[in-house]
C-alpha cells in the first residue's frame, strides 16, 4: 500500500490540505497528517485538525509522497521548520514524490529542490521560490518527482495528480468519476 504524509502547520489553507487528504484516502493511499506546530493545528480559516503524528516521528523511508499545503502563515511555518526541510531534502534524495501547492513551493525552494525544475504556485508568490522555472499558465505542474499546484482552485486537480502518481491513472480516474469531478 502506498503511503503519503501531509505536513500541517498553523495557518494552512483548508482546501489545499484536506482535498489531498480526502482524495488520496479515497484512492487507497495510507495518508498520515503530521503536525508541525503541534498535534492540534489551526487552519487559516480557524478550522482545528488533530494530527495523526508529530512531525518529529516522520521517517522518510515510511512514505512514498510528502505534501506541503499552502496558506499563510502555514507555508512560512513549514519553510521555517528545519525538520520539514530536512525530511523534504532526504525524501527527494531518495527518489520520493515531493509536492507543494499555493505558497508552499517556497518550502521546496528552501530545500534546494526547485533548481532546474518547472513549477507553479500562487501568482505573486513566485519571488519566494526564485531557483526554479515558474509557470503561471498551469494549475498543476509535474516535473519528475516534483508536483506543484497554483492555489485553492487547483486543489482537486493537484490531489488527483498525486493520486495518479501514487496509485495509477485508472484509480485516479475512478475516484474522480465517483466524486463527479470533470
N, C-alpha and C positions, 0 to 999 in steps of 0.2 A: 504494500500500500504506500502510495506517495504521501509525503508529509511536507507541510509548509508551516511557517511561523509568520505572524503579523506582529510588528512592533507597535505598541501603543504608548504614547506619551501624552500628558495633559495638553489639551488644545488640538487634538487630532480632529480632522474633518470626518464627521459621522459616516456619510455615504462612501467615502473613499476607503474607509476601514471595513465597514460592515458589508458592503456589496461583495468584496472578495471573500470575506469570511463565509457569507451565506452561499455564494455560488460555488466556491471550492468544496464546502462541506456537502452540498447537493450532488456534486460530481464525484464524491467518494474520496476526497483528499482528507487526510487526518490533519486538521488545522489547529494550531496552538496560538492562543493570544498571549503575547509576552508583555508584561507591564514594565515600562521603562522608568516611569516616575512614581511607581507604587503599584500595589496589587489592585487598587481601585483607581481607574483612570477616568478623567472627566474630559469629554469632548469640547470642541469649540462652541457647541450649542447646548452645553450643560447636561449632556447625557452621561450617566455613570455606567461604566462597564467594569466587571470584575475579570481580571486577567486569570488565565489558566496557570501561568508560571511567571516567576520573576525573571527578568532578562539575564540575571547572573547565572541562571540554571540552564540557559540555552547552549547546546553544543552543536557545532556546525555539522558534525557527522550524522546527527539525528534527523536532519531535514534536507529536502530537495530544493526548496524555494524559500526566499526571505523577502518579506513585503514591508515597504515603508509607506504608510499613508501620509497625505499632506495635511493641510490645515495649519493655521498659525495660532499659537506658537508651537503646535505639535511637531512640525517638521524641524524647526530650530532646536527643539528639545531632543529630537533624535540625532540631529547633526552634532549636538554638543555632548552626546553621550559617548565616552571613549569605548564603552563596552559594545554599543551598537556598531560603531565604526570598526572595531576590531573583528566583530563577527562578520560584518559585510565583507571586509577585506579577505578574511580567511575563506568564507564561503565562495566568493568569486574565484579565488586562487585554486579552489578545489573543483571548479567547473560547475558550480551550482547556479541556479537561477537567482538573480538579484533584481528587485524591482522597486519602483517608486512612482508615485503619482502626485500631481499638483506641484507644491513647493518642494516635496521630498527628494527630487533628484539632487538637491544640494547635499544630501547625505551621501549619495553615490559619488558625487564630485569630491567631497572631502575624503572619502575612502580611496580616491585615486582611480576610480573605475571608469569614469566617463571620457578619459583621454582617448581620442581617436574613435569615439562612439557617437552614433546618431542617437538623439533622444528628444523627447518633448517634455514640457512642463507648463505650469500656469503662465500665460502671457504676462510679461513684465518681470517675471522672477528669474529669467534666464541668466541675468548677471550674477546670480548666486551659484551658477554652475558653469563657469567660464571655460572649462577644459574640453568640453565635448562640442558636437555639432548640433545646435538647436534646430529643430524642425517645427515651425509654427503652423504648418498646414495639415497636421495629422493629430487625431485624438490619441492614438496609441502608436508607439514606435518600438519595434523589436529589433535589436542589433545583437546577434549571438545570444548569449545568456542574460542579456540586459533588456528588461521590459519597462517602459515608462508610459505614463498617461498624463494627459493635459490638465485635468481638473475634475470637479464633481460630475459634470455631464458625461465624462468619459469613463466613469467608474464601472459601468456594466461591461462595456467593450474591453476595458483593461482586465477585468476579472475573467471574462471569457477567454481572453488571450492567455492568461495564466493557466486556466483550466486546460486549454488545448495543449499547451506546452507540457503540462504535468500528466494528463490523462488521455490525450489524443483528441483530434478534431471531432471524431464521432461522438464521444461522450460530451464534449462541449456543445455540440450541435443538439444533442438530445436534451441537455439541461436547458439550453436556450429555448428550444421548442416548448418544453414543459412550462417555462416561465413566460411564454408568449412574447419573447424578445425577438425582434425582427431586425 
